[in-house]
Amino acid sequence: MHSINVPLPEFNFESVIKGKLKGLTNQYVTSGNITHGYIGAEQILKDEIQKILWELRERKQKAFFIGELIIHINQLKKEYDANARNYFPKDKFRLTQAIELHEETLLKFDTLLFYLYNMLSENGIIVDGDAFTFEEANTVNTKLNEILSALETLKIGHEALGEELQDIKEQITNLSSSTPLGKKPFYQRATGMALHFATDKTVDVVWDTIKPLFSDLLLHQIPHKIVDILALNP
């Protein structure tokens, strides 16, 4: 068998999946499509989702795609709910009709979300009951991006840590795809990662740099004994 040298890609799978997601959402998953045309286009949308899932062979890629789609739909639902309430009529009869239509439309969002959560289960992805809300997922991803930014800055003047820094960055990037699985598995994984960094003397300078950011991410989510081991107390 002949062997060839193939360069590592200069992109990560999240960027490719977000590209696929953008194409899907622009065409099918808009607030207007769901509120007005979802029932008629339901099977087409499901077929498109299945097509993308078939292309994503790894479980973490499927989880990332479905998780991002769930976040997107939750945001559309939240925006629709807020906007619709702003235009509720004051007339009692018309208000009753508007509320009924409003609830029917919210059910369309929930029906689509129900389908996506089932997709997670069918692909062997277990969703913990303590799921992140849209705002919580955004906050967590912002904190993880701050850690990645700090690691990128640390590269300057620490060329000897190049491989270690790249490995840690990849771990943090992969950690960001765990939010769709729920809070418990996410924080278990993040805590294990922090314990590894804190006890690995070869990356002391890295841990000293990102420890305050991990403290902000984990402090109120892990047992006190772990906080003490990691020296995360402010």
C-alpha positions in Angstrom: 0.0 0.0 0.0 1.4 3.4 -1.0 1.4 6.1 1.6 1.0 9.8 1.0 1.6 12.9 3.1 -1.6 14.9 3.5 -1.5 18.3 5.2 -3.7 18.9 8.2 -6.7 21.1 7.3 -6.5 24.8 8.1 -10.1 24.7 9.3 -12.1 22.9 12.0 -15.2 20.9 11.5 -17.3 23.5 13.3 -16.8 26.1 10.6 -17.8 23.6 7.9 -20.9 22.6 9.8 -21.9 26.2 10.4 -21.7 26.7 6.7 -24.1 23.8 6.1 -26.3 25.1 8.9 -26.4 28.6 7.3 -27.5 27.3 4.0 -30.2 25.2 5.6 -31.5 28.0 7.9 -31.5 30.6 5.1 -33.7 28.5 2.9 -35.9 26.5 5.3 -35.5 27.5 9.0 -36.6 31.1 9.2 -39.3 32.5 11.5 -41.6 33.1 8.5 -41.2 29.5 7.2 -42.0 28.0 10.6 -44.8 30.3 11.5 -46.5 30.2 8.1 -45.3 27.3 6.0 -43.7 24.7 8.3 -46.6 22.2 8.1 -46.4 22.1 4.3 -42.6 22.0 4.1 -42.1 19.8 7.1 -41.0 16.7 5.2 -38.7 18.7 2.9 -37.0 20.2 5.9 -36.6 16.8 7.6 -35.1 15.3 4.4 -32.6 18.2 4.2 -31.6 17.6 7.9 -31.2 13.9 7.3 -29.1 14.6 4.3 -26.7 16.7 6.3 -26.6 14.2 9.2 -25.7 11.4 6.7 -22.7 13.5 5.6 -21.5 14.0 9.2 -20.1 10.7 10.1 -18.8 11.4 13.6 -21.1 11.6 16.6 -19.6 14.9 17.9 -20.2 16.5 14.5 -23.8 15.4 14.5 -24.2 16.7 18.0 -22.7 20.0 17.1 -25.0 20.4 14.0 -28.2 19.4 15.8 -27.2 21.5 18.8 -26.6 24.6 16.7 -29.9 24.1 14.9 -31.7 23.7 18.2 -30.1 27.0 19.5 -31.1 28.7 16.3 -34.7 27.6 16.5 -35.0 28.5 20.1 -33.8 32.0 19.3 -36.4 32.3 16.4 -39.1 31.1 18.8 -38.0 33.7 21.4 -38.0 36.5 18.9 -41.4 35.5 17.4 -42.9 35.2 20.9 -41.7 38.7 21.9 -42.7 40.4 18.6 -46.1 38.8 18.5 -47.0 39.9 22.0 -46.2 43.5 21.1 -49.0 43.4 18.5 -51.7 41.7 20.5 -55.0 43.6 19.9 -56.8 45.1 22.9 -60.2 44.0 21.7 -61.2 41.0 23.8 -62.6 38.9 21.0 -59.7 39.6 18.6 -57.2 39.1 21.5 -58.6 35.6 22.2 -58.1 34.7 18.5 -54.6 36.2 18.5 -53.6 34.2 21.6 -54.9 31.0 20.1 -53.0 31.6 16.8 -49.9 32.5 18.9 -50.1 29.2 20.9 -50.6 27.2 17.6 -47.5 28.9 16.2 -45.4 28.2 19.3 -46.4 24.6 19.0 -44.9 24.5 15.4 -41.5 25.6 16.9 -41.9 23.0 19.7 -42.8 20.2 17.2 -39.6 21.0 15.2 -37.5 21.0 18.4 -39.1 17.7 19.5 -38.0 16.2 16.1 -34.5 17.4 16.6 -34.1 16.1 20.1 -35.3 12.7 18.8 -32.6 13.0 16.1 -30.0 13.3 18.9 -31.4 10.2 20.5 -31.5 8.3 17.2 -27.8 9.1 16.6 -26.8 7.8 20.0 -26.4 11.2 21.6 -27.8 11.3 25.2 -29.3 14.7 26.2 -29.2 15.4 29.9 -32.3 16.9 31.4 -30.5 20.0 32.6 -30.0 21.5 29.2 -28.4 24.8 28.6 -30.8 27.6 27.7 -29.9 29.7 24.7 -28.5 32.5 26.9 -26.5 30.0 29.0 -25.0 28.4 25.9 -24.0 31.8 24.6 -22.4 32.7 27.9 -20.4 29.5 28.1 -19.2 29.8 24.5 -18.2 33.4 25.1 -16.1 32.2 28.1 -14.5 29.4 26.0 -13.7 31.9 23.3 -11.9 34.1 25.9 -9.8 31.1 26.9 -8.9 30.4 23.2 -8.0 34.1 22.8 -5.8 34.0 25.9 -4.0 30.9 24.5 -3.5 32.6 21.1 -1.9 35.6 22.9 0.3 33.3 25.0 1.8 31.9 21.8 3.8 35.2 21.5 7.1 34.6 23.3 6.4 31.0 24.1 7.3 29.2 20.8 8.5 26.2 22.7 5.0 25.5 23.9 3.6 25.5 20.3 2.5 21.8 20.3 1.1 21.9 23.8 -0.8 25.2 23.1 -2.3 23.8 19.9 -3.4 20.6 21.7 -5.0 22.6 24.4 -6.7 24.9 21.9 -8.2 21.8 20.1 -9.4 20.4 23.4 -11.2 23.7 24.3 -12.6 23.9 20.8 -14.0 20.4 21.1 -15.4 21.2 24.5 -17.5 23.9 23.0 -19.4 21.3 21.0 -20.5 19.6 24.3 -23.1 22.1 25.3 -25.9 20.4 23.4 -25.4 17.3 25.6 -26.5 19.2 28.7 -24.8 20.9 31.7 -23.8 17.7 33.6 -21.7 16.1 30.9 -20.3 19.5 29.8 -19.1 20.5 33.3 -17.8 16.9 34.0 -15.7 17.1 30.9 -14.6 20.7 31.6 -13.6 19.8 35.2 -11.6 16.8 34.0 -9.8 19.0 31.5 -9.0 21.6 34.2 -7.7 19.0 36.6 -5.4 17.7 33.9 -4.0 21.1 33.2 -3.6 22.0 36.9 -1.6 18.8 37.6 0.5 18.7 34.4 3.7 20.6 35.3 4.7 20.8 31.7 2.0 23.3 31.1 2.3 25.4 34.3 2.6 28.7 32.4 -0.5 27.8 30.3 -2.6 27.0 33.4 -1.5 30.1 35.2 -2.7 32.1 32.2 -6.1 30.5 31.7 -6.9 29.6 35.4 -8.8 32.8 36.1 -10.9 32.1 33.0 -11.6 28.5 34.0 -12.5 29.8 37.5 -15.1 32.0 35.9 -16.4 29.1 33.9 -16.4 26.4 36.7 -16.5 28.1 40.1 -20.2 27.8 40.8 -20.7 24.5 38.9 -18.3 22.0 40.6 -17.8 20.6 44.2 -15.9 22.7 46.7 -13.2 20.0 47.1 -12.5 20.3 43.3 -12.4 24.1 43.6 -9.7 23.7 46.3 -7.7 21.2 44.3 -7.7 23.5 41.3 -7.0 26.5 43.5 -9.9 28.3 41.8 -10.9 30.3 44.8 -10.6 34.0 43.9 
